[in-house]
């Protein structure tokens, strides 16, 4: 997994545009979220899918970022189409083996991957 605070070349340019206090807040949030037993991974990206932070390996990060940023954009479009005064703030997907929670706020997407079958 990519350690918190480290960025590969792909996401370095995005991370450089985020101020240090925001990065520190993100790292604290990721640490807090990861403390839950059911959490398998956490990603923070911009709305275009550019990675800012990820606890997943590079391949998983790229795959999830592409798919989930596209899905979030489509869901956001549908919400706006149904009601122009509304906007997407949270998206939750659950399967038998995984739950994906996506929170959209301040131009960022927070993605939490968890196993819904973990007790505790």
ChimeraX attribute file (.defattr): number of C-alpha atoms within 10 A of each C-alpha:
attribute: neighborCount
match mode: 1-to-1
recipient: residues
	/A:1	12
	/A:2	14
	/A:3	12
	/A:4	17
	/A:5	14
	/A:6	14
	/A:7	18
	/A:8	13
	/A:9	8
	/A:10	13
	/A:11	17
	/A:12	15
	/A:13	14
	/A:14	16
	/A:15	22
	/A:16	12
	/A:17	9
	/A:18	11
	/A:19	9
	/A:20	11
	/A:21	9
	/A:22	11
	/A:23	17
	/A:24	13
	/A:25	11
	/A:26	19
	/A:27	18
	/A:28	13
	/A:29	13
	/A:30	21
	/A:31	14
	/A:32	10
	/A:33	16
	/A:34	18
	/A:35	9
	/A:36	12
	/A:37	12
	/A:38	18
	/A:39	18
	/A:40	16
	/A:41	21
	/A:42	23
	/A:43	21
	/A:44	24
	/A:45	22
	/A:46	19
	/A:47	20
	/A:48	16
	/A:49	22
	/A:50	21
	/A:51	25
	/A:52	27
	/A:53	27
	/A:54	28
	/A:55	21
	/A:56	18
	/A:57	12
	/A:58	14
	/A:59	10
	/A:60	13
	/A:61	20
	/A:62	17
	/A:63	10
	/A:64	17
	/A:65	24
	/A:66	14
	/A:67	11
	/A:68	19
	/A:69	20
	/A:70	15
	/A:71	13
	/A:72	22
	/A:73	15
	/A:74	12
	/A:75	16
	/A:76	18
	/A:77	15
	/A:78	14
	/A:79	16
	/A:80	14
	/A:81	12
	/A:82	10
	/A:83	10
	/A:84	10
	/A:85	8
	/A:86	11
	/A:87	16
	/A:88	16
	/A:89	13
	/A:90	16
	/A:91	15
	/A:92	11
	/A:93	10
	/A:94	13
	/A:95	9
	/A:96	8
	/A:97	10
	/A:98	16
	/A:99	19
	/A:100	19
	/A:101	18
	/A:102	23
	/A:103	16
	/A:104	21
	/A:105	13
	/A:106	7
	/A:107	9
	/A:108	18
	/A:109	27
	/A:110	21
	/A:111	24
	/A:112	20
	/A:113	21
	/A:114	21
	/A:115	18
	/A:116	15
	/A:117	11
	/A:118	11
	/A:119	7
	/A:120	6
